[in-house]
Amino acid sequence: MKPRIIKDFEKLSEELVALIKLEYPYGFEKKLIQFKNKEGKFVSALPYETEDHQYLVRMTRVEARQIIDEDNDFDNDGNLTDEAKDNLEEIVDPSTEENDG
């Protein structure tokens, strides 16, 4: 079983944020799940899984909407732009950068 990591969105690495945006190009709000934290309180989070870890990125529905609304990588409809997708893929895998010859 993969280790579970619970983190706030603001504390994620640039690469992990890029991976999450690529995984959820239409926003986060409808992908949130709820779970009980160690204090027994319900918390909402965005699930994301890598080869080595299972992440639960803490955020409310309001925060999920706000992140997308304020992020220039997403258009007015809350969808990841093609330009942002290309830039994020370069962050995740620099070898995908196009060569000019």
MARBA-3410 file (N, C-alpha, C, O; in Angstrom, 1 decimal):
101
0.8,-1.2,0.0,0.0,0.0,0.0,0.9,1.3,0.0,1.9,1.4,0.7 ~ 0.5,2.2,-0.8,1.3,3.4,-1.0,1.1,4.3,0.3,0.0,4.4,0.8 ~ 2.1,5.0,0.7,2.0,6.0,1.8,1.0,7.1,1.3,1.0,7.6,0.2 ~ 0.2,7.5,2.3,-0.8,8.6,2.0,-0.2,9.9,2.6,0.2,9.9,3.7 ~ -0.2,10.9,1.8,0.3,12.2,2.2,-0.9,13.2,2.0,-1.5,13.4,1.0
-1.1,13.9,3.1,-2.2,14.9,3.2,-1.5,16.3,3.2,-0.7,16.6,4.2 ~ -1.8,17.1,2.2,-1.1,18.4,2.2,-2.1,19.5,1.7,-3.1,19.2,1.1 ~ -1.7,20.8,2.0,-2.5,21.9,1.5,-1.9,22.2,0.1,-0.7,22.0,-0.2 ~ -2.8,22.7,-0.8,-2.4,23.0,-2.2,-1.2,23.9,-2.2,-0.3,23.8,-3.1 ~ -1.2,24.9,-1.4,-0.2,26.0,-1.4,1.2,25.4,-1.0,2.2,26.0,-1.4
1.2,24.3,-0.4,2.5,23.7,0.1,3.1,22.6,-0.9,4.1,22.0,-0.6 ~ 2.4,22.4,-2.0,2.9,21.4,-3.0,4.0,22.0,-3.8,4.1,23.2,-4.0 ~ 4.9,21.1,-4.3,6.0,21.5,-5.2,5.4,22.0,-6.5,4.3,21.6,-6.9 ~ 6.2,22.7,-7.3,5.8,23.2,-8.6,5.5,22.0,-9.5,4.5,22.0,-10.3 ~ 6.3,21.0,-9.4,6.1,19.8,-10.3,4.8,19.1,-9.9,4.0,18.7,-10.8
4.5,18.9,-8.7,3.3,18.3,-8.3,2.1,19.1,-8.6,1.1,18.5,-9.1 ~ 2.1,20.4,-8.5,1.0,21.2,-9.0,0.8,21.0,-10.5,-0.4,20.9,-10.9 ~ 1.9,21.0,-11.2,1.8,20.8,-12.7,1.1,19.4,-13.0,0.2,19.4,-13.8 ~ 1.5,18.4,-12.3,1.0,17.1,-12.5,-0.5,17.1,-12.2,-1.3,16.5,-12.9 ~ -0.9,17.7,-11.1,-2.3,17.7,-10.7,-3.2,18.5,-11.7,-4.3,18.1,-12.1
-2.6,19.6,-12.2,-3.4,20.4,-13.2,-3.6,19.6,-14.5,-4.6,19.6,-15.1 ~ -2.5,18.8,-14.9,-2.6,18.0,-16.1,-3.6,16.8,-15.8,-4.3,16.4,-16.8 ~ -3.7,16.3,-14.6,-4.6,15.3,-14.3,-6.1,15.8,-14.3,-7.0,15.0,-14.6 ~ -6.3,17.0,-13.8,-7.6,17.6,-13.7,-7.7,18.9,-14.5,-7.8,20.0,-14.0 ~ -7.7,18.7,-15.9,-7.7,19.9,-16.7,-9.0,20.7,-16.7,-9.1,21.8,-17.3
-10.0,20.1,-16.1,-11.3,20.8,-16.1,-11.7,21.3,-14.7,-12.9,21.5,-14.4 ~ -10.7,21.5,-13.8,-10.9,22.0,-12.5,-11.0,20.9,-11.5,-11.0,19.7,-11.8 ~ -11.0,21.3,-10.2,-10.9,20.3,-9.1,-12.3,20.1,-8.4,-12.5,19.1,-7.8 ~ -13.1,21.1,-8.4,-14.3,21.1,-7.6,-15.1,19.8,-7.6,-15.5,19.3,-6.5 ~ -15.4,19.3,-8.8,-16.2,18.1,-8.9,-15.5,16.8,-8.6,-16.0,15.7,-8.6
-14.2,16.9,-8.3,-13.3,15.7,-8.0,-13.0,15.5,-6.6,-12.3,14.6,-6.2 ~ -13.5,16.4,-5.7,-13.2,16.4,-4.3,-13.8,15.2,-3.6,-14.9,14.8,-4.0 ~ -13.1,14.6,-2.7,-13.7,13.6,-1.8,-13.7,14.0,-0.4,-13.1,15.0,-0.1 ~ -14.4,13.3,0.5,-14.4,13.6,1.9,-13.9,12.5,2.7,-14.1,11.3,2.3 ~ -13.1,12.8,3.7,-12.6,11.7,4.6,-12.6,12.3,6.0,-12.6,13.5,6.2
-12.4,11.4,7.0,-12.3,11.8,8.4,-10.8,12.0,8.7,-10.0,11.0,8.4 ~ -10.4,13.1,9.3,-9.0,13.3,9.7,-8.8,12.6,11.0,-9.7,12.0,11.6 ~ -7.6,12.7,11.5,-7.3,12.0,12.8,-8.1,12.5,14.0,-8.2,11.8,15.0 ~ -8.6,13.7,13.9,-9.5,14.3,15.0,-10.9,13.8,14.8,-11.8,14.2,15.6 ~ -11.2,13.1,13.7,-12.6,12.6,13.5,-13.5,13.6,12.7,-14.7,13.4,12.6
-12.9,14.7,12.2,-13.6,15.7,11.5,-13.6,15.4,10.0,-12.6,14.9,9.5 ~ -14.7,15.7,9.3,-14.7,15.5,7.9,-13.9,16.6,7.2,-14.0,17.8,7.5 ~ -13.1,16.2,6.3,-12.2,17.1,5.5,-12.4,16.8,4.0,-12.6,15.6,3.7 ~ -12.5,17.8,3.2,-12.5,17.6,1.7,-11.2,17.7,1.1,-10.4,18.5,1.6 ~ -10.9,16.9,0.1,-9.6,16.9,-0.5,-9.7,16.4,-1.9,-10.6,15.7,-2.3
-8.6,16.8,-2.7,-8.5,16.3,-4.1,-7.6,15.1,-4.1,-6.4,15.3,-3.7 ~ -8.0,14.0,-4.5,-7.1,12.8,-4.6,-6.2,12.9,-5.8,-6.6,13.3,-6.9 ~ -4.9,12.5,-5.6,-4.0,12.4,-6.7,-3.0,11.3,-6.3,-2.4,11.3,-5.2 ~ -2.7,10.5,-7.3,-1.8,9.3,-7.0,-0.6,9.4,-8.0,-0.8,9.6,-9.2 ~ 0.6,9.2,-7.4,1.8,9.0,-8.2,2.2,7.5,-8.1,1.5,6.7,-7.4
3.3,7.2,-8.7,3.8,5.9,-8.7,4.1,5.4,-7.2,4.0,4.3,-6.8 ~ 4.6,6.4,-6.4,5.0,6.1,-5.0,4.1,6.5,-3.9,4.2,6.0,-2.8 ~ 3.2,7.5,-4.2,2.4,8.1,-3.1,1.0,8.3,-3.5,0.6,8.4,-4.7 ~ 0.1,8.3,-2.5,-1.3,8.7,-2.7,-1.5,10.0,-1.9,-1.3,10.1,-0.7 ~ -1.8,11.1,-2.7,-1.9,12.4,-2.1,-3.4,12.7,-1.9,-4.2,12.4,-2.7
-3.7,13.4,-0.8,-5.0,14.0,-0.6,-4.7,15.5,-0.3,-4.1,15.9,0.7 ~ -5.1,16.3,-1.3,-4.8,17.8,-1.3,-5.9,18.5,-0.7,-7.0,18.6,-1.3 ~ -5.8,18.9,0.6,-6.9,19.6,1.3,-7.4,20.8,0.6,-6.6,21.7,0.3 ~ -8.7,20.9,0.4,-9.3,22.1,-0.1,-10.8,21.9,0.0,-11.3,20.8,-0.2 ~ -11.5,23.0,0.2,-13.0,23.0,0.2,-13.4,23.3,-1.3,-12.6,23.6,-2.1
-14.7,23.1,-1.5,-15.3,23.5,-2.9,-15.0,24.9,-3.2,-14.6,25.2,-4.3 ~ -15.2,25.8,-2.2,-14.9,27.2,-2.5,-13.5,27.5,-2.8,-13.2,28.2,-3.8 ~ -12.6,26.8,-2.1,-11.1,27.0,-2.4,-10.8,26.4,-3.8,-10.0,27.0,-4.5 ~ -11.4,25.3,-4.1,-11.2,24.7,-5.4,-11.6,25.6,-6.5,-10.8,25.8,-7.5 ~ -12.7,26.3,-6.4,-13.2,27.2,-7.4,-12.3,28.4,-7.4,-11.9,28.9,-8.5
-11.8,28.9,-6.3,-11.0,30.1,-6.2,-9.6,29.8,-6.8,-9.1,30.7,-7.5 ~ -9.1,28.7,-6.6,-7.8,28.3,-7.2,-7.8,28.4,-8.7,-7.0,29.0,-9.3 ~ -8.9,27.8,-9.3,-9.1,27.8,-10.7,-9.3,29.2,-11.2,-8.8,29.6,-12.2 ~ -10.2,30.0,-10.5,-10.6,31.3,-11.0,-9.4,32.2,-11.0,-9.3,33.1,-11.9 ~ -8.4,32.1,-10.1,-7.3,33.0,-9.9,-6.1,32.5,-10.7,-5.1,33.2,-10.8
-6.1,31.3,-11.3,-5.0,30.7,-12.0,-5.1,31.0,-13.5,-6.0,30.6,-14.2 ~ -4.1,31.7,-14.0,-4.0,32.0,-15.4,-3.9,30.8,-16.3,-4.1,31.0,-17.6 ~ -3.6,29.7,-15.8,-3.5,28.5,-16.6,-4.8,28.0,-17.1,-5.0,27.2,-18.0 ~ -5.9,28.5,-16.4,-7.3,28.1,-16.7,-8.0,29.2,-17.4,-7.8,30.4,-17.0 ~ -8.9,28.9,-18.3,-9.6,29.9,-19.0,-10.9,30.3,-18.2,-11.0,29.8,-17.1
-11.7,31.2,-18.7,-12.9,31.7,-18.0,-13.9,30.6,-17.7,-14.7,30.7,-16.8 ~ -13.8,29.5,-18.4,-14.7,28.4,-18.2,-14.2,27.3,-17.2,-14.8,26.3,-16.9 ~ -12.9,27.6,-16.7,-12.3,26.7,-15.7,-11.6,25.5,-16.4,-11.4,24.5,-15.7 ~ -11.2,25.7,-17.7,-10.5,24.6,-18.4,-9.1,25.0,-18.6,-8.8,26.2,-18.9 ~ -8.2,24.0,-18.5,-6.8,24.3,-18.7,-6.6,24.7,-20.2,-7.1,24.0,-21.1
-5.8,25.8,-20.4,-5.6,26.2,-21.7,-4.5,25.3,-22.4,-3.7,24.7,-21.7 ~ -4.5,25.3,-23.7,-3.6,24.5,-24.5,-2.1,25.0,-24.2,-1.2,24.2,-24.1 ~ -2.0,26.3,-24.1,-0.6,26.8,-23.9,-0.1,26.4,-22.5,1.0,26.0,-22.3 ~ -1.0,26.5,-21.5,-0.7,26.1,-20.1,-0.3,24.6,-20.1,0.6,24.2,-19.4 ~ -1.1,23.8,-20.8,-0.8,22.4,-20.9,0.6,22.1,-21.4,1.3,21.3,-20.8
1.0,22.8,-22.5,2.3,22.6,-23.0,3.4,23.0,-22.0,4.4,22.3,-21.8 ~ 3.2,24.2,-21.3,4.1,24.6,-20.3,4.3,23.7,-19.2,5.4,23.4,-18.7 ~ 3.1,23.2,-18.7,3.1,22.2,-17.6,3.8,20.9,-17.9,4.5,20.4,-17.1 ~ 3.6,20.5,-19.1,4.3,19.2,-19.6,5.8,19.4,-19.6,6.5,18.5,-19.3 ~ 6.3,20.6,-19.9,7.7,20.9,-19.9,8.2,20.9,-18.4,9.4,20.5,-18.2
7.4,21.4,-17.5,7.8,21.4,-16.1,8.0,19.9,-15.6,8.9,19.6,-14.9 ~ 7.0,19.1,-16.0,7.0,17.7,-15.5,8.1,16.9,-16.2,8.7,16.1,-15.5 ~ 8.3,17.1,-17.5,9.2,16.3,-18.3,10.0,17.3,-19.2,9.5,17.5,-20.4 ~ 11.1,17.9,-18.8,11.8,18.8,-19.6,12.2,18.3,-21.0,12.4,19.1,-21.9 ~ 12.3,17.0,-21.1,12.7,16.4,-22.4,11.6,16.5,-23.5,11.8,16.3,-24.7
10.4,16.9,-23.1,9.3,17.1,-24.1,9.4,18.5,-24.8,8.6,18.7,-25.7 ~ 10.3,19.3,-24.3,10.5,20.6,-25.0,10.9,20.4,-26.4,11.7,19.6,-26.8 ~ 10.2,21.2,-27.3,10.4,21.1,-28.7,11.8,21.6,-29.1,12.3,22.7,-28.6 ~ 12.5,20.9,-29.9,13.8,21.3,-30.4,13.7,22.1,-31.7,12.8,21.7,-32.6 ~ 14.4,23.1,-31.9,14.3,23.9,-33.1,15.3,23.4,-34.2,15.5,24.2,-35.2
15.8,22.3,-34.1,16.6,21.8,-35.2,17.9,21.3,-34.7,18.7,20.8,-35.5
END
